[in-house]
Amino acid sequence: MKKANFLNMALLVLLTSDIQAQVSLQNNGTLYVSNSSAILFVNGTFTNASGAAFTNNGSLYVKQNLINDQAGMAVGTGTLYLNGSAGQTLSGAQLFSTFNLVTNNASGITLNTDLRVNGLHTFSAGVITTSATPNYLLYEAGASYTGDGDTKHVNGWVRKTGATAFIFPLGNGVVERTVATTGLSGATVFNALYAGATTNTGNLATPLITVDPYEYWTVNKVSGGTAAIIMNWNNAKVTMPPYALADIRVANYITGNWTQVGGTATGNVTSTGTITSNSLSSFGAFTFGSISFALPVNLVQFSAYKNNGYGVVNWSTSDEINVDHYEIQRSDDGVVYYTAGMIAARNIASLQQYEFSDGKRLNDITYYRLRSVDADGKSKLSKVVKVTDNNGTGVFMAASNPVRNSVRITIKNLSGVFEYRINTISGQTIQRGTIKMPAAGMYDIYLSSAVKTGIYLLEIQKTGFRFTEKLLVQ
């Protein structure tokens, strides 16, 4: 077999030739990137055949797809760079092994076979999606990652081998929603997935009263000992039910029921927080549970818009019980808030919509939040929204929540033909189409039979405009 050593001189020649064309490379023999200064740049697809032998001790750049059929590939000491501009796929009959990994493709990378990392994985750009087979992004013992976030995470399965705590860089392709293992009793292999809207929420084991319907994770033990699960919530990304903090527990789906497995929550249910389970020997699906009912009101929508230089705040609620009033709080600097007005609560369980017009002119940027005050004096704050006073038209769009048979869209200072998509939390498009909204007013998107009860993401857009909103379909 012919052996090729790629050094800096070879790199210069290869880069010069690749500037003009997309060049693919198929390795049928022995290909050896010899050391840390050696670089192999493939401006097309790199195929590693079943009878080949490939070792990377330098840098391998692949601009298009990567296909591996070589069994037992050496890990090497080098770095694989997946840095295309169009979507890339990793496929083949065998997993691909690398020491370090850099994923830098804003269009995304799809794993149709396993990708194993033994060193450092750097998320530079783009979401990694694993197939439903499933295939895995594998982190071996000692492997780690950096640079993850809402636009840079794994939408699918991640496997981790080792005896140390690990945060799985999971999400749904839109936001990152990590889960972690800690307190491992020894070397253990875990598979983890962010699974989206919670299933079987009515199956509860005492003392749980309710579980979070909006999100859950699957953490499966392949082999090894005991560990604890760490979950986190972030209301700015996915709704966290308004549970009493002291009553939150980790819920594990065991033999057909959501069962509490301990934990003491820290943080704020209106913003962010974490909870850690007891030490566990069996695993599965996990979400947040509560041993008491949620606080009296569920804020399902809160937004604000500009109207002739003034701010208009609107919100909708469900399950109002023993709510005294709402305080609309304003800030002119994003730090100090003061009460701009108050509106009495109606205390009606069905969907209620409220609106408040601020009598003080907007600053360049004005911030609003809502404080709901219960009859017993307990209160909680909404997320913060901001309104900009500029020379724009003050466009506004809002979607009704929750919904049953249709979604009502309200627009102001906006018109045209819009494309819409209704996606599951995991990113699958369930319904799509166009909606004509020729002038300010209210318009309906009627739901097809494919849209079942659950949580979805609504996207509405046209050139120069994009709107997204979580939908609760009842």
C-alpha positions in Angstrom: 0.0 0.0 0.0 1.1 3.5 -0.8 1.9 5.8 2.2 1.4 9.5 2.0 2.9 12.0 4.4 1.3 15.5 4.2 3.7 18.3 5.3 3.5 22.1 5.1 4.9 22.1 1.6 2.1 19.7 0.4 -0.5 21.9 2.1 0.6 24.9 0.1 0.2 23.0 -3.1 -3.1 21.6 -2.2 -4.5 24.9 -1.0 -3.4 26.6 -4.3 -5.2 23.9 -6.4 -8.4 24.0 -4.3 -9.0 27.7 -4.7 -10.4 27.2 -8.2 -12.4 24.0 -7.7 -14.1 21.6 -5.3 -11.8 18.6 -5.0 -12.9 15.4 -3.3 -10.5 12.8 -1.9 -11.0 9.0 -1.6 -8.5 7.1 0.5 -8.1 3.4 -0.6 -4.7 2.8 0.9 -2.7 4.2 3.8 -3.1 7.9 4.5 -1.0 9.4 7.3 -1.1 13.1 8.4 2.2 12.9 10.1 2.5 15.5 12.8 1.0 18.7 14.4 2.3 20.9 11.6 0.9 18.8 8.8 -2.4 19.8 7.2 -4.7 18.0 4.8 -7.3 20.3 3.3 -10.2 18.6 1.4 -12.3 21.2 -0.4 -14.9 18.5 -1.3 -16.0 15.2 0.2 -13.5 13.0 2.0 -14.2 9.2 1.7 -12.2 6.7 3.7 -12.8 3.2 2.2 -13.3 0.0 4.0 -9.8 -1.4 3.2 -8.0 1.9 3.9 -6.0 3.0 6.9 -6.2 6.6 8.0 -4.4 8.3 10.9 -4.6 12.0 11.6 -1.8 13.4 13.8 -2.1 16.9 12.3 -5.1 18.9 10.9 -7.8 17.5 8.6 -10.1 20.1 7.0 -13.3 18.8 5.3 -15.5 21.3 3.5 -18.2 18.9 2.3 -19.2 15.5 3.5 -17.2 12.8 5.3 -17.7 9.1 4.6 -16.0 6.4 6.6 -16.0 2.7 6.0 -12.8 1.9 7.8 -13.3 -0.3 10.9 -11.1 0.3 13.9 -9.8 3.7 12.8 -6.9 5.0 14.9 -7.8 8.1 17.0 -4.4 9.8 16.3 -3.4 13.1 18.0 -4.8 15.5 15.4 -7.9 17.7 14.8 -10.8 17.2 12.5 -12.3 20.5 11.2 -15.8 20.4 9.7 -16.0 23.8 8.3 -18.2 23.8 5.3 -20.6 26.6 4.2 -23.4 24.3 3.2 -24.9 21.5 5.4 -22.5 18.6 5.9 -23.1 15.0 6.7 -21.0 12.3 8.3 -22.0 8.8 7.0 -20.6 5.4 6.2 -20.6 1.9 7.7 -18.2 2.7 10.6 -17.8 5.4 13.2 -15.2 8.1 12.6 -12.6 8.7 15.3 -10.7 11.9 16.0 -8.7 13.3 18.9 -9.8 16.9 18.7 -12.9 18.2 16.8 -13.8 21.7 15.6 -17.3 22.1 14.2 -17.6 25.4 12.3 -20.6 25.2 9.9 -23.5 27.6 10.5 -25.6 25.5 8.1 -25.3 22.5 10.4 -23.8 19.0 10.5 -25.8 15.8 10.4 -24.4 12.6 11.9 -25.6 9.5 10.0 -23.0 7.4 11.7 -21.2 7.9 15.1 -18.5 10.5 15.6 -16.0 9.8 18.5 -14.0 12.5 20.2 -11.1 11.7 22.6 -9.8 15.2 23.2 -11.4 18.7 23.0 -14.4 19.5 20.9 -14.8 23.2 20.0 -18.2 24.4 18.9 -17.5 27.4 16.6 -20.7 27.6 14.6 -23.7 25.5 13.8 -25.9 22.8 15.3 -25.0 19.1 15.2 -28.0 16.9 14.4 -27.9 13.2 15.0 -30.1 10.8 13.1 -33.0 9.0 14.7 -31.3 5.5 14.3 -29.9 6.7 16.7 -26.3 7.8 15.9 -24.2 9.5 18.6 -21.7 12.2 19.2 -19.4 10.2 21.4 -17.2 11.8 24.1 -14.7 9.3 25.5 -13.2 9.3 29.0 -11.2 12.6 29.3 -12.9 14.3 26.4 -14.4 17.8 26.8 -16.0 20.6 24.8 -16.1 24.4 24.7 -18.0 27.1 22.9 -21.5 25.6 23.1 -24.7 27.7 23.1 -28.2 28.2 21.6 -26.8 28.2 18.1 -24.1 25.6 18.8 -25.1 22.3 20.4 -26.3 18.8 19.7 -29.9 18.2 18.5 -30.0 14.5 19.1 -28.1 11.9 21.1 -24.8 12.3 23.0 -22.9 9.5 24.6 -20.3 10.0 27.4 -17.9 7.5 28.8 -16.0 8.1 32.0 -16.0 8.4 35.8 -16.3 12.2 36.1 -19.2 14.7 36.0 -20.4 15.7 32.6 -22.8 18.3 31.1 -24.4 17.1 27.9 -24.5 19.9 25.3 -28.1 19.1 24.2 -30.9 21.2 22.7 -33.6 21.2 20.1 -31.9 23.1 17.3 -33.3 26.4 18.5 -32.1 26.6 22.1 -29.6 24.7 24.2 -31.1 22.7 27.1 -28.3 20.8 28.9 -28.6 18.0 31.4 -25.7 16.7 33.6 -24.5 13.6 35.4 -22.6 14.0 38.7 -21.3 11.9 41.6 -20.5 8.8 39.5 -19.5 5.8 41.5 -17.1 4.6 38.8 -16.6 4.4 35.0 -20.0 4.7 33.4 -21.5 5.1 29.9 -24.5 7.3 29.5 -26.6 8.2 26.4 -28.6 11.5 26.7 -31.2 13.3 24.6 -33.3 16.5 25.0 -36.7 15.1 24.2 -39.1 18.1 24.0 -42.6 18.3 25.3 -43.2 15.9 28.2 -45.3 12.8 27.6 -47.7 10.9 30.0 -48.0 13.9 32.3 -51.1 12.4 34.0 -49.3 9.3 35.2 -48.0 10.4 38.6 -46.8 8.5 41.7 -47.4 10.0 45.2 -46.3 12.5 46.4 -46.0 14.2 43.0 -49.0 16.4 42.2 -47.9 17.6 38.7 -45.0 17.5 36.3 -43.6 20.0 33.9 -45.4 19.6 30.5 -43.0 21.6 28.5 -39.7 19.6 28.4 -38.0 16.5 29.5 -34.7 14.6 29.0 -33.8 11.0 28.4 -30.6 9.8 30.2 -30.0 6.1 29.7 -27.2 4.1 31.4 -25.5 1.7 29.1 -23.1 0.3 31.7 -21.5 1.3 35.0 -22.6 2.3 38.5 -24.6 5.0 40.2 -24.9 8.8 39.5 -27.1 11.8 40.1 -28.9 13.9 37.5 -28.7 17.7 37.3 -31.4 19.5 35.5 -31.8 23.2 34.9 -34.6 25.5 33.8 -34.5 28.8 31.9 -37.8 30.6 31.5 -36.4 32.8 28.7 -35.9 29.6 26.6 -38.6 27.1 27.7 -41.5 27.9 30.0 -41.1 26.7 33.6 -44.4 26.2 35.4 -44.8 28.6 38.4 -44.1 25.9 41.0 -43.2 26.8 44.6 -39.4 26.5 44.6 -39.3 24.4 47.8 -41.7 21.9 46.3 -39.8 21.1 43.1 -38.5 17.6 42.8 -36.7 15.6 40.1 -39.3 13.3 38.4 -38.1 10.1 36.8 -40.5 8.0 34.7 -40.4 4.6 36.4 -42.7 1.6 35.4 -45.3 3.8 33.9 -45.4 6.7 36.4 -43.5 9.9 37.0 -41.9 9.3 40.3 -40.0 11.8 42.5 -36.3 10.9 43.0 -35.4 13.7 45.3 -33.6 17.0 44.9 -33.7 20.5 46.4 -34.1 23.3 43.8 -32.2 26.5 43.8 -32.8 29.7 41.8 -36.0 31.5 40.7 -38.9 29.8 38.9 -39.5 33.0 36.9 -35.9 33.0 35.5 -33.3 30.3 36.0 -32.5 27.5 38.5 -31.2 24.0 39.0 -32.0 20.8 40.9 -30.0 17.6 41.5 -31.6 14.2 42.1 -30.7 11.6 44.6 -28.0 9.1 43.7 -29.6 6.7 41.2 -28.8 3.2 39.8 -31.6 3.2 37.2 -32.3 6.0 34.7 -34.6 6.9 31.8 -36.8 10.0 31.3 -36.5 13.0 33.6 -38.4 16.3 34.1 -39.4 18.7 36.9 -42.1 17.6 39.3 -43.9 19.3 42.1 -45.4 18.1 45.3 -47.9 21.0 45.3 -50.0 22.7 42.7 -48.6 25.6 40.6 -49.0 29.2 41.8 -52.4 30.7 41.1 -51.8 32.2 37.7 -50.2 31.0 34.4 -48.9 33.8 32.3 -49.0 32.4 28.8 -48.0 35.5 26.8 -46.4 38.9 27.6 -45.3 41.5 25.0 -45.2 45.2 24.3 -45.1 47.5 21.3 -44.8 51.1 20.2 -47.9 53.2 19.4 -47.3 56.9 18.4 -44.3 57.2 20.7 -45.9 55.5 23.7 -45.7 51.9 24.9 -48.6 49.5 24.9 -48.2 46.3 27.1 -50.4 43.3 26.6 -50.5 39.9 28.2 -52.7 36.8 28.5 -53.3 34.4 31.4 -55.0 31.2 32.2 -56.0 29.6 35.5 -56.3 32.8 37.5 -57.1 31.9 41.1 -56.9 34.4 44.0 -54.9 36.9 42.0 -55.3 40.4 43.4 -53.8 42.6 40.7 -51.1 43.1 38.1 -48.4 45.8 38.2 -46.9 47.0 35.0 -43.3 47.9 35.8 -41.2 50.1 33.6 -37.5 50.8 33.4 -35.7 53.5 31.5 -32.2 51.9 31.9 -32.9 48.2 32.2 -31.8 48.2 35.9 -34.2 50.3 38.0 -37.9 49.5 37.6 -40.9 51.5 38.8 -44.7 51.0 38.6 -46.3 52.5 35.5 -49.8 51.3 36.3 -52.0 48.6 37.9 -54.9 46.5 36.6 -57.2 44.4 38.8 -57.2 40.6 38.1 -60.5 39.1 36.8 -59.9 35.6 38.4 -61.4 33.7 35.6 -59.9 30.3 34.8 -60.3 30.6 31.0 -57.9 32.5 28.7 -57.9 36.2 29.6 -56.3 39.0 27.7 -55.1 42.3 29.2 -53.7 45.6 27.7 -52.2 48.6 29.3 -51.3 51.9 27.6 -48.4 53.7 29.2 -49.0 57.5 29.4 -45.2 58.4 29.5 -43.4 58.7 26.2 -40.9 56.0 25.3 -37.1 56.5 25.6 -34.8 55.3 22.9 -35.1 51.9 24.7 -37.8 51.3 27.3 -38.1 48.0 29.3 -41.3 46.5 30.7 -42.1 43.6 33.0 -45.2 42.4 34.8 -45.6 41.7 38.5 -48.6 39.5 39.4 -49.7 39.8 43.0 -51.8 37.2 44.8 -54.4 37.8 47.4 -52.1 36.5 50.1 -49.3 39.0 49.0 -47.2 36.5 47.1 -45.9 37.8 43.8 -43.8 36.8 40.8 -42.3 38.7 37.9 -42.5 38.0 34.2 -39.7 38.1 31.6 -38.5 41.5 30.5 -39.5 42.9 27.1 -38.2 46.1 25.5 -39.6 48.6 23.1 -37.5 50.9 20.9 -38.6 54.4 20.0 -37.1 55.2 16.7 -38.2 56.2 13.2 -39.5 52.7 12.4 -43.1 51.9 11.9 -43.6 50.2 15.2 -44.6 46.8 13.7 -46.3 44.4 16.0 -47.4 40.8 15.8 -48.7 38.5 18.6 -50.2 35.0 18.7 -53.0 33.8 20.9 -52.1 31.3 23.6 -53.2 28.6 24.5 -54.9 27.5 21.3 -57.4 24.7 20.3 -58.5 24.7 16.7 -56.8 27.8 15.4 -54.1 30.3 16.2 -55.2 33.9 16.1 -52.6 36.3 14.9 -52.9 40.1 15.7 -50.8 42.6 13.6 -50.3 46.3 13.6 -48.3 48.4 11.1 -47.6 45.3 9.2 -49.1 43.6 6.1 -48.4 41.2 3.3 -48.3 37.4 2.5 -46.4 35.5 5.2 -45.0 32.0 5.3 -45.6 30.0 8.5 -44.4 26.8 10.1 -45.5 25.0 13.2 -42.7 22.9 14.5 -42.4 20.4 17.4 -39.9 21.3 20.2 -37.5 18.8 18.6 -37.6 20.8 15.3 -39.9 18.6 13.2 -42.3 20.7 11.0 -45.9 19.5 11.5 -47.8 22.1 9.5 -46.7 24.8 7.1 -48.4 27.2 4.6 -49.0 30.9 3.8 -51.3 33.4 5.4 -52.5 36.7 3.8 -52.7 39.6 6.2 -53.4 42.7 4.0 -53.9 45.2 6.9 -53.8 45.6 10.7 -56.2 43.3 12.4 -56.7 39.7 13.5 -56.3 36.6 11.3 -56.5 32.8 12.0 -54.3 29.9 11.2 -56.4 26.8 11.4 -54.7 23.8 12.8 -54.6 20.5 10.9 -55.3 17.1 12.6 -51.5 16.5 12.7 -51.1 19.1 15.4 -51.9 17.3 18.6 -52.0 18.5 22.2 -48.6 19.7 23.3 -46.0 22.5 23.0 -45.0 23.8 19.5 -42.9 26.6 18.0 -44.7 28.9 15.6 -42.6 30.7 13.0 -44.0 33.4 10.7 -41.8 35.3 8.2 -41.5 37.2 5.1 -38.6 39.2 3.6 -37.2 41.5 6.3 -39.5 40.2 9.1 -39.5 37.1 11.3 -41.7 36.2 14.3 -41.5 33.2 16.6 -43.7 32.1 19.5 -44.2 29.0 21.7 -47.7 27.6 21.3 -49.6 25.6 23.9 -52.1 23.4 22.0 -54.9 22.1 24.2 
